[in-house]
């Protein structure tokens, strides 16, 4: 199957899709179909599966590739597949299968062992050698999770060396100056253009788009908010973008808590009727009754300003 591959000009919102499970831990294909259809309905430009919050390490390879094939077949937009792995053999096989299925590209996070600039640059050179120079890839820059610090000059080296590096998933924190630095490299001609989509649950999206980011690649439980913020910013309606963002900020912040963020996201998506269950695969952290009550309170407050958060 052949679909359009991911370009360096990609923009908008690429949702990070959670992997739906039944209460007994099986992959819930019906909820997965409903989730992909929902993303299309709200105007998402693409989706990323098997990412950090897709619980990919809890899937065996057959399950993972089954999800890839199912999503790519159903989606009417580009699908990026997370292929980060401890070794290049697994990365190569999953990348090859994903691209054969029709994926638009792959996403690769650096292993925590990388410490120097040269180590990071060499790692991505080895990545390109492993997956093939014809496979578009996304750098996942998430130092809070992976403990790897990528300076803007390091990203510039990778982008300049590898035309197949088409996107940065920007999740540094604080990271606004990094976006400005990278766009500055483009302006002075020292780096080719690259798509920059931002993560961190959308926590800083309001200003990231103003700094030159092309949109979001994240999985907030109301992704239509991300779509609207990106759209309003592109239209030059700054106050409307910030007003809408501010209405959701308390819930965005709550969802961004390390360790329980995915539980919050799945709980809300289940309450919205998109997922049949909020289940995660073990090991996992469940929400307490008190935490669920706090999320319900935040939903009610958000709904005062954005009716889409009114869940009954």
N, C-alpha and C positions, 0 to 999 in steps of 0.2 A: 504494500500500500504506500502511495506517495502523497505527501501533503507538503505545503509550503514550509520551508525551513525558517528558523528564527533569524531576522535581520538585525543589523546594528541600529536600525531606525525604529525598533519596536517601542511602543508607548502605550499608555493607558494603565489598566489594572489587570494583572495576572494573579488570580487568586491562588493562595496556597491551600490545597484541598486536604482536609483530614481524611483518614481512611475509616469508613464506617464499619463497625462491627456489631454483630448481634450480641445479646447478653451472654451467650455461651462462648463468645470469642471468635466466631466464624466471620469471614468477610461478608458484609451485607451488600450484595450487588444491587438490590433494589434501591436502597438508600443512596448508593453510589451513583446510579443513573439519575435519581431525583436531584442530587447535589449538582451534577454536571448540567442538567437542564436548568436548574435555578441560576447558576452562574451565567448561562446564556441569556436568560430572561432579564437579568439586571444590567446587562450590557458589558459584562467582563470581556476583555480583549484576549484573554488566554487563561490558562491555569497551569499550575505546577503540582505534580503528584510525586509521592514518595520523598517529600522533603522532610525537614527536621521535625515538623509536627504531623507528618503523615505516618508516623510510627513504622517507618521502613525497616529498622533493625529487628522488629518483631515479626516480620513476614519472611517466609521462606521464598526462595527464588521463583518457584512456580506460581505462588500467590502474587508476588510482585509483578511478574510479567503478565499474569492474567489481568491484573488491574490496569496495566499499561495498555494492553490490547483492547480492553473493554472501553476505557475512557477515550482513547484515540478514535475508536470506531464511532463513538457516540457524539463526541465534541465537534462543534462547528467552528472552533477557533484553535489556535496553536496550543499544543500541549508540550510542556517542558518536563523532563523526568530527572529526578534526583538520582545520581549514580555514585555518590561518594561512597568509598569503600576502603578498608584497610590496605588492600593490595590492588594492583593494576589489572590482574587477571579477571577478577570479578567485575571491576569497572568496565573493562573491555567487553565482556560478554553481555552485560546488562545494556550498555550503550548500543551495541550492535543490534540486539534484539529490539530495543526501543525504537531505534531509527528505522529498522526494517518494518516495524509495525506502523510507522507513519508519524512518530514524534517529531516536533519541530526543532528540538535541541535537548541538551542535557545540562544539569547543574552539578558543579563540583566544589565541595568545600575542602579547605586545606586540613591535613591532619594536625593535631595539636603539637606534634614533635618539631614542627618547623619553627626556627627561631631567628634566622638571619634573612636579610633581603635576598641573597643569592639562593638560599635554600628554597624560598618561596618561588622565585622565578624558575629555578630548575625543576621544582615539583610540577608546575604547570607545563613546562616543556615536555616532561615525561608523560604528563596526562595526554597532551596532544599526540605524542607518539603512540600511546596505548589505544586511544579511542579513534584515532585517524584525524588527519588535518581537514577532512571534509565535514566533520561533525561540529555544528555550532555549539558552543558551550558558554555557560554562565559562571562567573566567579561568584561564589558566596562569601562575602566579607562580613563575618559575624564574630568579632573577637571576644565578645562577652561569653559566647558558648565554646568557641574553638581555641581561644587563647593565642591566636595568631594575629599579630599586628602587621597590617599591610599599609605602608605609607603610600601616598598618592604616586610617588615616583616609581614604586614597585609595580603598581597597577599599570602605570604608563608603559613600563618595560614589557609586561605580559601582553598588553593590547597591541603594542607596536610590533612585537615579535610574531604574533599569531593572529592572522586574519579571521580564524575561526572563533576567536574570543569576541563574542558579539554583545555581551551584556554583563553589567555588574549588578549583583543583588547587594545593595548597600544597606548594611545593618550595623555600622559602627556607631558608637554612642559615647561622647558627642561626635557628630559626624558632619555637621553642616559645612564646616570649613573644608572638609575633604571633597565634598561635591563642588564647591567653588574652585578648589585647586584643580580638579580634573577638568572642569569646563574651561579653566584658564589655559590648561595645556592644549586643549583643542583650539582655543582662540589664537594661541601663538604658533600653532602648527606643529608642536612637538608630539602630539598624540592624535591618532585618528578618532573620529567620533565613535562613541560607544553608547548604547542604551544604558541608562541608569534607572533601575526600579528599586524602590525602598521597602524594607521590611519593618521589623520591630513592632508588628501589630498595627502599624500606621501611627505610632505614637508621636512622630515628628513630621508627618506627611504635610501638614499645612505649610511649614516653612521649607521642607525639602523640595517641594515643587517650585517654590519661588527661587530656590538656589540653582535650579536647572535640572532637577530630576525629571525623568520622563513619565513618572507615575509610581505605582506601587506593585510590589510582589509580596503579598502577605495575606493573612487569613482571618482578619477581624470578623466577628460573628455577624456583623452587618456590612458585608462587602459593598453593598450599594452605596453606603456612605463614602467609601473610598472612591468609587466611580464618580460620585457627585463632586467631591472635593477636587479631583483631578480635572473634571470637566469645567467647573466654575473657575478654577485658577487659569486654565488655558484660555477661557473666555475673557479674562481680565476682571472678573467680578470678585475681587479680593475679600471684601467684607462678607459677602454671602458665603464664600468658601469657609472663612474662619468662623462665622456664626454657626454654620451647620456642624463643623468639626468640633467646636466648643461644646455643643449639646451632647456629643458622644464621648467626649474626653474622659469623664469619670469611669465609664464602662470600658473604654479602651485601656485605661490605666489598670483597672482591676484585672482585666483579661491578660495583661502583660506580666503578671507575677510569675517568676520562675517556679517551675514545679507544678503549678495548678492551672496555668494558662490554657492548656489543651482541654482540661476538664471543664473549665468555664465555657470555652468555645463550643464544645460538643453539647454541653447542657443547653445553651441558648439555641443552637441549631436544632436540637431535639424539640425544644419548646416551640420552635417556629414550624415544626412539622416536616422539616427537611430530612433529618435523620430519624430513624425509628427508635434508636437508642443512643444514649450518651456514653455507651461502653467504650472503654479502652482495653487494649490487651495488657496483661500483666508483664512486667511490673508497671504499676501505674499509681497515680495519686487521685483518690476520689474526693469530691467535694463533700464537706460536712453539711449537716442540716443548716447550720448557722451561715455557712458560705452561700448555700443556695438561696437562703432568704435575703442575703445581701445583694446577690445578683438580681433577684426579683425586684428589690427596692430600686436598684440602679436602672433596670428596665423601665419601671414605672416613671422614674424621674426623666429618663431620656425621652419617653413617649410624650411628655408635656411639650417638647419642642420638635419632635419628629415622630409623626403618627405611625411610622413603620415599626417602631419599637413597642407598639401597643399589642400585647399578645393575649390579652384576656385574663 
